[in-house]
Amino acid sequence: MFKLLAMFQGFLALFVELGRTSVRKIVPSVLMAVCVTCAYALFQVNQEGSFLAGLRAAFLDDNTDRAERHRIEVQALMQAELRQFAAASRLIDQLLETMLERAPGASRVRLAVIHNGVTGLTGTGLLRYDITNTATAAGRLPGQTAINQPLSEWSDFLPVLLTGQCSFHRVADLRALALRARFESYGSTSVLVCPAADVQGKTVGAVFVSWDAADSLPTGADLRSAMTSELHLGAQIAAVLDLQGPPPWPPRVPASD
């Protein structure tokens, strides 16, 4: 009897020791798994911005649910960007209307925005510009839309623009044939070109104030006053463009060079 009790006691001690050894080996792994799970859950909560939504994303959603939620988030972001872009465009239109009012006798004001363009065969970046906004006097043609036009068309006035100054030109004297033809297509005979430059002096575009053949051209103090006003409003437009950012849609594919 005593031998059986001793044997049972020996087996019990052995099992207790095995249990202690197993616990010492298992506990660190369990703690590591718990820490990783908690970190993953906290990451999802931070991503979702909500405790319950984060737990659902971490433990309940499958790949299809995540993809659908991501699609909805992208659509919401796109709508917000579109609203911001439209609001900025309306503000630019208002500034162009003000420019038109302050340019005596002018027929139209058009904003051209410079962008990076494409890389040509030589590997050199080719700067281009788009006409993005227009204000037109009553009874006058607004002019053609211009997209992805080469900045080389501005050779007559670009050096002056980069100094932050305006310049006045007769359309017939412009050397860029495509630009001259574009002005002539809607009747412009004279154009005032002013920079849209930010507070750091970076030129992001240009404002074209044009007069038709029947318009009375400003001279002397009137012209100087118009230039000063256009420079001030051009700086405001540059600030709006900086806040607006690029349009929330894929860029247009430019014509090959």
Buried (B, 14 or more C-beta within 10 A) or exposed (E): EEEEEEEEEEEEEEEEEEEEEEEEEEEEEEEEEEEEEEEBBEEBBEEBEEEEBBBBBBEEBEEEEEEEBEEEEEEEEEEEBEEBBEEBBEBBBEBBEBBBEBBBBBBBBBBBBBBEBBEEEEEEEBBBBBBBBBBBBEEBBBBBEBEBBBBEBBEBBBEBBBEBBBBBBEBEEBEBEEBBEBBEEBBBBBBBBBBBBBEEEEBBBBBBBBBBEEBEBBEEEBBEBBBEBBBEBBBBBBBBBBEBEEBBEEEEEBEEE
